[in-house]
Amino acid sequence: MATTLLKIEELINGADMLRNLTVPELVEEAIQNGEGVLTKDGALSVSTGAFTGRSPKDKFVVQDEVSNNLVDWGKVNQPIAEEKFSALLDKVLDHLEKKDKLYYLEASAGADEHYTLPVRAITEYAWHSLFAKQLFLREWPTKGAFDPFTVIYAPSYKADPAVDGTNSETFILVSFAKRTILIGGTEYGGEIKKSIFSVMNFLLPEQNVLSMHCSANVNDANETALFFGLSGTGKTTLSADPERHLIGDDEHGWSPDGVFNIEGGCYAKTINLSRKNEPQIYDAIRFGSLIENVVLNEDRTPDYKNISLTENTRAAYPIEFIDNAMLPSRAGHPNTIVFLTADAYGVLPPISKLTKEQAMYHFLSGYTSKLAGTERGVTEPQATFSTCFGSPFLPLAPERYADMLGKLIEQHDVDVYLVNTGWTGGAYGEGSRMKLAYTRAMVNAAVNGQLRDVETMKHDIFNVEIPVAIEGVPSDVLNPRDTWSDPARYDVEAKALAMKFKENFTRFTKASESVIAAGPLVI
């Protein structure tokens, strides 16, 4: 261990390491290196090559004395031996030493100084350093709550699966003992972001802090709202509200003192982005921002409707590019929690009020439809259950996070809603995506407390309460059965999805009877 850490320090202090460059310097480096070009509005446009999404099957956690008894080992947290990690790390360090120049960045994660993780990033590409600079907090803490983690990103190095113990030439390896993240064989920027998030999901619960895959905003009365959901469900879009202050768009901690952002930037999907529908995100894409895999027109204006490279087009920018961002990114305890799902079957209500037990059921279930482009090989929506709406990033057992959330909901009397941003009037390919204007009206009513005491109707299959009326939303939209031309077929499809919920939930053997009973009622 000491030898490897010494080699990392030697690499950092080498003559060819460009240290803590400014944003303009990193942009200049990226352009000079041929890594990207500037758009008409000044953003750096890059392509991530063959990898336009995360590679979850290539992510491993090193099995060592720190992780062995804490990590929830399985398909998500695949183990790899310490010896394999150390050998591959040595190869990557030798590979990087031969480069003409490298980029070193000091940053941090966790906007609450009591829970801050210092982050060091060594990258082969300038734009990856810029990505890390804009996505993480841009200050190296004078006194971090944790010892630093080092990210080493060598996209041009490919592993040998037969020798290195990986599943392919691509690898994302996390060592908690050596506090090192090793990434190679992919250029996708999101691997940097999500690796550090996985680390925080390991560290924070040990400090009695719930780490959460959610966006968050707050109004002038310090009423905080959380938005849980996987990629493509609307976390970034719905939390970027001109009437509220953005705390963060994707990753947060909930401590005894309130909510804080883990990051210092936003990573928004840009498919079909327009100033009309998402003005804050649209205007944030300027000099200092990055766009990934977005096709440019001849005049270098981004064509956000063009998905010829991928549907997972992205923009990365610092949170202060959002005009009404909350800085520093901290707020009080939540008043409202929204679970977002994009139901490809078109059967879930667009909004449902949840009891505490129902909230625990749907948090553990984490249902959505995985949207095209978020991961390699996904070309159309697929039904998926991702525990805690963030299973790929949770090193600990899901019940650990769920139990913490349940206690916090009860302690702070939080209103919880399930919101379907997916399809209505039929399944994917037949129905249509829920209108953003309707979703915004429903979410605004929820976070403003207008739905706490309204009249509701019970959904007989999904066992949830649906508001009868919401201003700005047609009443027939609120009951999904009314939007289908064939109500009998709706019943069949709704029961089929309900059965998927029940089948999935059988794996949570430690759930209480009251939580199990809060699920769908189909027998």
N, C-alpha and C positions, 0 to 999 in steps of 0.2 A: 504493500500500500504506500509506504513512504517513498519508494523509488518512483512509482507512477506519479504521485503528487509532485515530486521534485521535477519530473520531466515536463509536467504541465506548467510549472512555474518558469522553467527554463524557456519554454515556448513563448509564454506571455512576455517575458523580458527580453526576447530576442530582438535583434536589430531590424528584422523585417516586419515586426508587429506594429500596426498603426493603432494607437491607443486613444480611445474616447474621442473620436472625431465628432465634429458638430454635424448637424443635419445638412447644411450646404456642402460640407466636405464629403460626407457619405454619398450624397447625390452626385457630386462631381466624380467621385471614384467609380460609382456604378456606371455612369455614362462612359467614362474613359475606358472601363473594362469591357464595354459592350454588353453589360447586363440588362440594360433597359434604355428607354427614351422618355423624354418629357412629353406630357400631353399639352394640349392647348392651354389648359388652366394651371399647368405647372406641376402636376402630380407625376411621380415616377411610375411608368408602366413597365411591368416585367412579365415574363412567362415562366411558369414553373415546369415546363417540359412535359414529360410523360405523366408526372404525378400532379394532378390537379385537385387532390383531396388527401386526407389523412390515410395512413396505411395501418389500421389497427391490428392486422394479423402479423405485422412486423415489429410490434412493440413488446418488449420484455422488461421484467423487473429482476434485478440480480438477487438471488437467494443468498442471504448472508445473516449474520448475527442480529442485525437491526430489523430486517424485513421478515425473517423466517416465521415468527409466531404472530405477526400482526397482519400481513398481507392476505387478502382473500384470493388464494391461488386458483387459477382456472383459465378459461379461454380469454378473459379480459386481461388478467394479470398472469401472463405466461412466465414461468421461472426460467432463468438462465444461470448457469454456474458462475461463481466468482472467477474461476480460472479462465473461462471463455471470455468473460467481459474484459479481464485484464489483458489477455492476449490480443483481443481486437482493439482495445484502446491503444496498446503499444504500436500496432500497425497503423492506426489512424494518425497518431502523433508523428510517426516516422514519415507518413505521407504528407502531412502538413508542413513539416520542417523543410521539405523540398520546394515549397511554394515561394514565389518571389515576394509576396506580401500577404499578410493576414490582418484581420480586424478584431480588436479587443474592445469590449464595452463593459462598463460597470453600471448596473442598474439595480432595481429592487422590485419586490412584489409584496403587496399588503400596505394599504394606505393608513392603517392604524399603526403607529410606531411601536405599540406593544406586541405586534404580531408581524413584523416586517422581515422578509427574507432577502438578504443580499444576493444578487444574481450577477454572475460573470459570464459573458458570452464570447467565445472564440469562434469566428466564422471565416470561411473561405471566401464568401462573396460579400461585397460591400452592402448589397441591398438587404441581406439577412441581418446585418448589424443595424441598418436603418430600421428594419422591421422590429427588431428587439428594442431599439431605442424609443420608438413611438408606441409600442404596445405595453411595455413595462413602465414602471415609475422611473423617472429620469434622474433620480438622485441615488447616490450610493449612501446608505444610512451610516451615520456616525456611530450608532449603536443598534445593530439589528437584534431582533428577538431570537434569531436562529443563526447558526454558522452558515457561511455562503454556500451556494450551489453553483457549479460551473457547467455551462452548456458548451459542448464542442460539436460544431456543425461542419461536416466535411461531405458535401453532396457529391463530389466527384469520386469518392472512394466507395467501391462496391465490395460487399462481403462475399465470402465463399461459404455458402450454407453447409457444405459437407465438412468444412474445417471449423468454421466459427460458431456453429450451433444455431444459426438463424434460419428463418423460413425462406428467405430470398436474399437477393443482393442488397435489399433495403433493410435498415435496422434503426430502431429507436430503443435505446437501452437506458434504464434508470438504475443507478446504484445509490442506495441510501447510506450505505456504510462509507463509500468514497465521495458521497455528495457530488456526483458527476452524472451528467446526462450526455449520452453519445448518440449522435444522429448522422446517418450517411446513406447514400444511394437514393436520395430524394431531394428535390429542391423546394418542396411545398413549405411555405413559411409557417403555416399553422402548426407544424410539428413542434416548433420552438415554444409557442404559446401554450399548447395543451400539455406539454411535458412539465413545464413549471406549474401549471394548474394541478396536475396529478401529484406533484410534490407537496403542494399546499394542502391538498385533500388528505395527505398522509400526516402532515405536521399539525394542522390546526385543531382537529378534534382532540388531540392529546393536550391541548391548551384550553379545553372547554369552549371551543369556537366551532360553530357549524360552518363548514365550507360548502358553497352552493354554486351550481351551474345555473345562474339566473342573471337577469338584468335588474336594475333598481333605479327608481327615481323618487323624488320627494317634492312636495309643494311648499309654499311659503309658510304654512302652518306646521311644518316639520312632520307631516303625515307621509310615511314612507310606504312604497309599494314594491313588491318583488314579483318578477316575471320568470317562472321556470319554463324550460322548454329546450328541446334539441334544436340543432341547426335547421333553419328554414321554417320554424314555427312562428316567428315574428317577434322574438325577444328584442332584437335591436330596433326594429321598426316601431314597435308599440311603446318602448320605453323612451324613445326620442320624441317627447311630447313638448311642444312649445309652451304649454301652460305649467309644466313641471320642470324641475332641475334634474338632469341626468347624473346619477351617482356612478353608473357604469353599465356596460351593455352585455356582460357575459359571465363574470366571475366575482363572487362576493363572499365575505365572511360575516357571520352573525355572532357577535361576542356579547358578554354581559352588559356592554355599554351601547350596543346598537349595531348598525350595518356599516361595513366599509368595503370599498372596491379593492380587489386584489391587483388590478391592472392600472395602467396609466393611459390606456388608449382603447380604441374600438376596432372591431374586425367584422365589418358589415358585408352581407351578401349584396351584390349589385345587380342581379338579374332583374331586368325591366325597371331599373331605378329611374325616377323622374323627379324633377324639382316640385312638380305639382303634388305628388303623393308623399314624398319623403324629403322635404326641403332641407331639413337639418343635415341629413346624411349627404345629400347631393352637394350642398355648399361646403361640406367639410373636405371634399376631395379637391385639394389644391396643393401648392408647393409644400413639401414636407410629408405629404401623404403618399401612399403606395396603392396602385391597383394591380391585381393579379389576374392574368389570363383574360383581360378585357380587350376585345378587338377595337382598333382605332380606325377612324375614317382617314381620308387623305389629309384633312386639315388637322389631324391628331385629336379630334374630339372623340371621346369614348362612345362606342355603340353598345349600350347596355342591353339591348335586345338581342344582340348577336351571341349565340351560344355555340358557335362552331368549335371553340376550344374546350369549353366545359359549361355546364349550368352553374357550377360553383365559382362564379366570378366573385372577386372579393376586393374590398377597400380597407386599408389599414391607416388609421390616423390617430393623433393624440386627442384625448378627451376634451382638451381645451378648444379644439376646433368646433365643438358644439357650443353654440352661443350661450346657452343657459346651463352649462354643466356646473355641478356642485364641486367646488374646489376649496379645501381639500375634499376628497371623495368619501365623505363620511356623513351619516345621518342617524336618527334615532331608531328605535325598534319599529318594525313594520306594523301598519294598521291593516294592510290588505296583501294577500298572496294570490297570484294568478298562475294556474297551471295551464300552459299552452300546448295544444296538440293539433296536428294537421291530419285529420282523419280522412284517409283515402277512400273509405267505404261510404262516407257521406251520411252516417247515421247518428253520430253523437250530436247532442244539442249544441248550438253555438255558444251558449253560456249556461252554467249550472251552479247553484249554490251548494257548497259542501259542508257537512258537519266535520268536526275534528276527526272522527273515525273515517269518514269518506275521504278526507284529505290525506290521511295516512295510507289508505288503500290505493289511491291514485298516485301518491308519491312513490310508493313501493312499486306500483305497476309501471309508471313512466311510459304510458302508451303514446305512440305517434306513428306516422308513416314516414319512414326514412326517405328523404327526397333525393332526387337525382343529383349527382355531382358531389355530394358531401363526402362520399367515400368512393374509392376506385371500384368499378364494376357495378355500381348502382345506376341504372339507366331509367328506371321508372319507380314511382313510390312503392315502398314495401312496408307492410305492417310490422312494427317492431315494439318490443317492450324493453325500455332502457331504464333500469332502476334509478330512482332519484333524478330522472331526466338528465342523467350524466354518467351512466354506467361505464363507458370507456375510460373515464378519468378517475375512477374511485378505487384506490388501492385497498381500502378497508372493507369489511363486510357491510352490505347495504343496510342491514338492521341498525348498525351503529349510527349512520346518518339519519335514518328514519326516526329512531327513538329520540334523537336530539331535536328534530323538527317538531315532533308531537308535543314534547314538553314546552318548547318555545311558543307554539301556537296557543296552548292552554294558558301559559303564564302571562302572555300579553294580549289575550282575547282577540286574536287575529281573524278577520273574515277571509275565507278561502273560496275561490271560484275555479271551475274548470272551463276553459274557453277553447272552442274548436275553430281554428283558423283555416281548416281544410275545406272539404267539399260539402255542397248542399244540393238538394234536388236530385241526387244520384251519386253513384260512385265515380271515382276518377275515370275520365274518358266518356262519361255520360252526363254527370252533373257539372256544376261550375264551382270555382273557388269562391269562398265567402268574400263578399265585397269588403274591402278594407275600411270603407266608411262605416259600415255596420259594426265591424269589429271594434273600431275606435270608439263608437258611441257606447257599445256595451262595456268596454274596458273603462272608459271615462266614468260611466255611471257606477261601476264597481269600486274604483279607487277613490271616488269622491264620496263614498258612503251612501249613495242614493238607493242601493239595492238591499241594504241591511234589513229593512222591515217591509219590503214590497210583497204583494200577493204572488204566490207561486203555484205551479201545477206539477204534480209528480210524474216523472217518466217511469212507466210501469216496468220497463226492461232494465234500464240503467240505474234505477233506484236513486235518482237525484231530483232536486227541486229546480224547476225552470221558471224564471220570472215571466209573468203573464204579459207585461208590457214594459218597454223601455223606449224612452223618447229617441226618435231618430231611426228606429228599427221597425220594419213592418211586422205585425204580430204573427203572420204566418211563417216568418223566418225563424222565430224563436222555437217553434215546435218542429223538429226536422221531419217528422212524419207528414206534416202538411205540405212540405216542399216536393215530395215525390209524386209523380203522376200515378203510380201504382202503390197505394199504401200497404197492400198485402205483401208486396215484394219488399217494401221497407222493413216490415216486421221480420221477415225471414233473414234479411241481411243484418238487422240489428241484433237478433238473437244469436246469429253466427259470431258476431264480434263479441257479444257478451260471453259466449262460451270460451272464446280465446282469452278473455280476461280471467275467467275462472280457472282455466287450465294453466295459465301462466302463474297464477297466484298460489298454486299448490306447492311451489318450491319454497314459499315463506312459511316454514313449519313452526316458527316461533311467534308468528302473529297472533294477537289475542282474538278471541271469538267475536268481540264487538267490531274489530277491524275487518275480519273476514265477512261478517254479516253486512258490512257497509258496501259491499260490491254489488254487481248486477244480480238480479233475482231469478234469472232463467235457470230452470232445472233441466 
